[in-house]
Protein backbone atom coordinates (compact mmCIF):
# COMPACT_ATOMS: atom_id res chain seq x y z
CA UNK A 1 0.00 0.00 0.00
CA UNK A 2 2.62 2.51 1.06
CA UNK A 3 4.83 1.64 -1.89
CA UNK A 4 2.11 2.74 -4.35
CA UNK A 5 1.51 5.98 -2.48
CA UNK A 6 5.19 6.88 -2.18
CA UNK A 7 5.82 6.18 -5.89
CA UNK A 8 2.83 8.32 -6.84
CA UNK A 9 4.09 11.13 -4.63
CA UNK A 10 7.63 11.04 -6.02
CA UNK A 11 6.88 10.47 -9.69
CA UNK A 12 3.57 12.25 -10.14
CA UNK A 13 3.25 14.62 -7.20
CA UNK A 14 6.64 16.34 -7.07
CA UNK A 15 7.62 18.88 -9.71
CA UNK A 16 10.94 19.04 -11.53
CA UNK A 17 13.57 21.34 -9.95
CA UNK A 18 12.87 23.91 -12.67
CA UNK A 19 9.12 23.84 -11.99
CA UNK A 20 9.71 24.16 -8.25
CA UNK A 21 12.02 27.11 -8.81
CA UNK A 22 9.39 28.88 -10.92
CA UNK A 23 6.82 28.19 -8.19
CA UNK A 24 9.06 29.74 -5.53
CA UNK A 25 9.82 26.44 -3.83
CA UNK A 26 13.11 24.83 -2.90
CA UNK A 27 14.76 22.58 -5.48
CA UNK A 28 14.29 19.51 -3.28
CA UNK A 29 10.82 18.08 -2.89
CA UNK A 30 9.46 16.58 0.32
CA UNK A 31 7.63 13.30 0.87
CA UNK A 32 6.77 12.67 4.50
CA UNK A 33 5.41 9.47 6.03
CA UNK A 34 3.91 9.64 9.49
CA UNK A 35 1.70 7.45 11.66
CA UNK A 36 -0.46 8.03 14.71
CA UNK A 37 -2.81 5.85 16.69
CA UNK A 38 -5.48 6.37 19.29
CA UNK A 39 -7.82 3.98 21.04
CA UNK A 40 -9.79 3.32 17.86
CA UNK A 41 -7.63 3.48 14.75
CA UNK A 42 -4.23 3.86 13.16
CA UNK A 43 -3.70 6.79 10.79
CA UNK A 44 -0.90 6.65 8.24
CA UNK A 45 -0.18 9.82 6.24
CA UNK A 46 1.79 10.15 3.00
CA UNK A 47 2.30 13.86 2.34
CA UNK A 48 4.11 15.60 -0.51
CA UNK A 49 4.75 19.29 -1.17
CA UNK A 50 4.35 18.97 -4.92
CA UNK A 51 2.07 20.45 -7.52
CA UNK A 52 -1.15 19.16 -6.00
CA UNK A 53 -4.01 17.58 -7.89
CA UNK A 54 -5.88 19.76 -10.36
CA UNK A 55 -9.57 19.05 -9.92
CA UNK A 56 -10.44 20.43 -13.37
CA UNK A 57 -8.09 17.87 -14.95
CA UNK A 58 -9.65 15.11 -12.87
CA UNK A 59 -13.17 16.11 -13.91
CA UNK A 60 -12.13 16.42 -17.56
CA UNK A 61 -10.61 12.93 -17.55
CA UNK A 62 -13.72 11.59 -15.82
CA UNK A 63 -15.94 13.13 -18.48
CA UNK A 64 -13.77 11.58 -21.20
CA UNK A 65 -14.24 8.17 -19.57
CA UNK A 66 -17.95 8.66 -19.00
CA UNK A 67 -17.53 8.65 -15.21
CA UNK A 68 -19.47 11.02 -12.98
CA UNK A 69 -19.23 12.33 -9.44
CA UNK A 70 -22.28 11.94 -7.26
CA UNK A 71 -23.65 15.14 -5.81
CA UNK A 72 -21.80 15.98 -2.61
CA UNK A 73 -18.85 13.68 -3.37
CA UNK A 74 -15.29 14.95 -3.69
CA UNK A 75 -14.04 14.81 -7.30
CA UNK A 76 -10.77 13.37 -5.95
CA UNK A 77 -12.65 10.13 -5.24
CA UNK A 78 -12.39 9.50 -9.00
CA UNK A 79 -8.67 8.87 -8.56
CA UNK A 80 -9.49 5.44 -7.14
CA UNK A 81 -11.26 4.24 -10.29
CA UNK A 82 -9.37 1.39 -12.02
CA UNK A 83 -6.79 2.78 -14.43
CA UNK A 84 -7.75 6.40 -13.81
CA UNK A 85 -4.91 8.86 -14.46
CA UNK A 86 -4.53 12.42 -15.64
CA UNK A 87 -1.11 11.70 -17.15
CA UNK A 88 -0.90 11.30 -20.94
CA UNK A 89 0.78 7.96 -20.31
CA UNK A 90 1.22 6.00 -17.10
CA UNK A 91 2.46 2.67 -15.90
CA UNK A 92 2.47 0.85 -12.58
CA UNK A 93 5.09 3.25 -11.24
CA UNK A 94 3.32 6.54 -11.87
CA UNK A 95 0.01 8.27 -12.31
CA UNK A 96 -2.62 9.14 -9.73
CA UNK A 97 -5.10 6.31 -9.94
CA UNK A 98 -2.63 3.71 -11.23
CA UNK A 99 -2.07 1.69 -8.09
CA UNK A 100 -4.57 3.69 -6.04
CA UNK A 101 -7.30 1.16 -6.75
CA UNK A 102 -5.10 -1.53 -5.22
CA UNK A 103 -4.41 0.69 -2.21
CA UNK A 104 -8.11 1.31 -1.60
CA UNK A 105 -8.98 -2.36 -1.96
CA UNK A 106 -6.16 -3.44 0.38
CA UNK A 107 -7.25 -0.94 3.01
CA UNK A 108 -10.92 -1.89 2.61
CA UNK A 109 -10.08 -5.58 3.15
CA UNK A 110 -8.70 -4.56 6.54
CA UNK A 111 -11.82 -2.62 7.41
CA UNK A 112 -10.29 0.81 6.73
CA UNK A 113 -10.60 3.64 4.27
CA UNK A 114 -8.41 6.06 2.30
CA UNK A 115 -8.83 9.83 2.32
CA UNK A 116 -7.16 12.30 -0.03
CA UNK A 117 -6.65 16.03 0.45
CA UNK A 118 -4.95 18.27 -2.08
CA UNK A 119 -4.33 21.92 -2.80
CA UNK A 120 -3.05 23.05 -6.18
CA UNK A 121 0.52 24.27 -5.98
CA UNK A 122 0.84 23.23 -2.32
CA UNK A 123 0.80 19.43 -2.22
CA UNK A 124 -1.23 16.30 -1.56
CA UNK A 125 -2.00 14.18 1.49
CA UNK A 126 -3.16 10.57 1.35
CA UNK A 127 -4.40 9.31 4.72
CA UNK A 128 -4.98 5.64 5.48
CA UNK A 129 -7.36 4.94 8.37
CA UNK A 130 -7.14 1.39 9.71
CA UNK A 131 -8.90 -0.19 12.69
CA UNK A 132 -6.51 -0.67 15.57
CA UNK A 133 -7.69 -4.27 15.87
CA UNK A 134 -5.84 -5.31 12.69
CA UNK A 135 -2.49 -3.95 13.80
CA UNK A 136 0.74 -5.57 14.90
CA UNK A 137 2.62 -2.97 16.90
CA UNK A 138 5.85 -2.62 18.83
CA UNK A 139 5.31 -1.93 22.49
CA UNK A 140 7.05 -1.45 25.81
CA UNK A 141 6.15 -4.04 28.43
CA UNK A 142 5.53 -2.24 31.72
CA UNK A 143 4.91 -3.52 35.26
CA UNK A 144 2.99 -1.63 37.92
CA UNK A 145 1.80 -3.05 41.25
CA UNK A 146 2.13 -6.62 40.02
CA UNK A 147 0.13 -5.94 36.85
CA UNK A 148 1.58 -5.95 33.32
CA UNK A 149 0.67 -3.43 30.62
CA UNK A 150 1.96 -2.67 27.15
CA UNK A 151 2.43 0.83 25.76
CA UNK A 152 2.79 1.44 21.99
CA UNK A 153 6.35 2.47 21.21
CA UNK A 154 5.70 5.28 18.72
CA UNK A 155 4.76 8.00 21.29
CA UNK A 156 7.62 7.05 23.65
CA UNK A 157 10.40 9.63 23.86
CA UNK A 158 12.55 7.93 26.49
CA UNK A 159 12.49 6.16 29.83
CA UNK A 160 14.20 7.56 32.90
CA UNK A 161 14.90 6.43 36.43
CA UNK A 162 12.33 7.84 38.83
CA UNK A 163 13.78 9.16 42.08
CA UNK A 164 12.27 11.38 44.81
CA UNK A 165 14.71 14.16 43.88
CA UNK A 166 13.18 14.41 40.40
CA UNK A 167 9.55 14.53 41.60
CA UNK A 168 7.78 17.65 42.87
CA UNK A 169 4.18 18.43 43.72
CA UNK A 170 2.43 21.55 42.47
CA UNK A 171 -1.15 22.22 43.63
CA UNK A 172 -1.65 18.52 44.24
CA UNK A 173 -0.27 17.39 40.88
CA UNK A 174 3.03 15.55 40.54
CA UNK A 175 5.57 16.83 38.06
CA UNK A 176 8.86 15.37 36.87
CA UNK A 177 12.05 17.33 36.35
CA UNK A 178 13.01 16.43 32.80
CA UNK A 179 15.45 18.04 30.37
CA UNK A 180 15.62 21.26 32.31
CA UNK A 181 11.86 21.68 32.69
CA UNK A 182 8.82 20.19 34.40
CA UNK A 183 6.25 17.85 32.86
CA UNK A 184 3.16 16.24 34.44
CA UNK A 185 3.79 12.87 36.10
CA UNK A 186 0.95 10.34 36.00
CA UNK A 187 1.13 7.31 38.29
CA UNK A 188 -0.29 4.41 36.30
CA UNK A 189 -1.18 2.22 39.28
CA UNK A 190 -2.77 5.07 41.19
CA UNK A 191 -4.99 6.03 38.24
CA UNK A 192 -6.01 2.42 37.64
CA UNK A 193 -6.74 1.78 41.31
CA UNK A 194 -3.93 -0.68 42.10
CA UNK A 195 -1.91 1.76 44.24
CA UNK A 196 -3.10 3.74 47.26
CA UNK A 197 -0.41 6.42 46.93
CA UNK A 198 1.50 7.87 44.02
CA UNK A 199 5.04 6.56 43.66
CA UNK A 200 8.14 8.68 43.55
CA UNK A 201 10.57 5.88 42.72
CA UNK A 202 10.84 3.25 40.00
CA UNK A 203 10.78 4.13 36.31
CA UNK A 204 9.09 6.84 34.25
CA UNK A 205 8.24 6.63 30.56
CA UNK A 206 8.04 10.00 28.81
CA UNK A 207 5.49 10.13 25.98
CA UNK A 208 4.69 12.82 23.43
CA UNK A 209 1.26 13.29 21.87
CA UNK A 210 0.61 16.30 19.62
CA UNK A 211 3.65 18.18 20.93
CA UNK A 212 2.66 17.72 24.59
CA UNK A 213 4.75 15.67 27.02
CA UNK A 214 3.81 13.53 30.01
CA UNK A 215 5.68 11.05 32.18
CA UNK A 216 4.08 7.74 33.20
CA UNK A 217 5.31 6.30 36.52
CA UNK A 218 5.63 2.50 36.77
CA UNK A 219 7.66 0.00 38.76
CA UNK A 220 9.63 -1.62 35.95
CA UNK A 221 10.12 -1.75 32.19
CA UNK A 222 10.65 -5.25 30.78
CA UNK A 223 11.70 -4.34 27.25
CA UNK A 224 10.21 -4.19 23.77
CA UNK A 225 7.74 -6.68 22.27
CA UNK A 226 5.66 -7.03 19.13
CA UNK A 227 2.01 -7.77 19.83
CA UNK A 228 -1.24 -8.23 17.95
CA UNK A 229 -3.88 -5.71 18.96
CA UNK A 230 -7.24 -7.06 20.04
CA UNK A 231 -10.25 -4.81 20.57
CA UNK A 232 -11.95 -4.66 23.93
CA UNK A 233 -15.24 -6.52 24.13
CA UNK A 234 -18.15 -4.11 23.85
CA UNK A 235 -19.49 -5.44 27.15
CA UNK A 236 -16.34 -4.11 28.84
CA UNK A 237 -17.11 -0.57 27.71
CA UNK A 238 -14.53 2.15 27.13
CA UNK A 239 -11.94 3.02 29.73
CA UNK A 240 -9.71 6.13 29.76
CA UNK A 241 -6.14 5.28 28.86
CA UNK A 242 -6.92 1.81 27.49
CA UNK A 243 -6.83 1.04 23.75
CA UNK A 244 -7.34 -2.73 23.71
CA UNK A 245 -5.84 -6.00 24.81
CA UNK A 246 -3.21 -8.46 23.67
CA UNK A 247 -1.86 -11.85 24.71
CA UNK A 248 1.81 -12.25 25.53
CA UNK A 249 3.93 -15.20 24.47
CA UNK A 250 3.27 -16.97 27.77
CA UNK A 251 -0.48 -16.75 27.20
CA UNK A 252 -1.05 -13.92 29.67
CA UNK A 253 -3.62 -11.30 28.59
CA UNK A 254 -2.64 -7.68 29.22
CA UNK A 255 -4.11 -4.26 28.54
CA UNK A 256 -2.76 -2.06 25.74
CA UNK A 257 -2.45 1.53 26.95
CA UNK A 258 -3.72 4.44 24.86
CA UNK A 259 -1.15 7.25 24.88
CA UNK A 260 -3.69 9.91 23.89
CA UNK A 261 -6.02 8.74 26.65
CA UNK A 262 -3.21 8.82 29.21
CA UNK A 263 -2.59 12.44 28.29
CA UNK A 264 -6.17 13.26 29.26
CA UNK A 265 -6.11 11.60 32.70
CA UNK A 266 -5.66 14.03 35.55
CA UNK A 267 -2.28 14.04 37.33
CA UNK A 268 -3.87 15.43 40.50
CA UNK A 269 -4.28 13.37 43.67
CA UNK A 270 -8.01 13.06 43.13
CA UNK A 271 -7.60 12.38 39.44
CA UNK A 272 -8.58 8.73 39.28
CA UNK A 273 -11.13 7.89 36.59
CA UNK A 274 -14.63 7.33 37.89
Secondary structure, 3 states (H helix, E strand, C coil): CHHHHHHHHHHHHCCCHHHHHHCCCCCCCCEEEEEEECCCEEEEEEEECCCCCCHHHHHHHHHHHCCCCCCCCCHHHHHHCCCCCCCCCCCCCCCCCCCHHHHHHHHHHCCCEEEEEEECCCEEEEEEEEEHHHCEEEEEEEEECCEEEEEECCCEEEEEEECHHHEEEECCEEEEEECCEEEEEEEHHHHCCCCCCCCCCEEEEEEEECCEEEEEEECEEEEEEEEECECCCHHHCCCCCEEEEEECCCCCEEEEECHHHHHHCCCECCCCCC
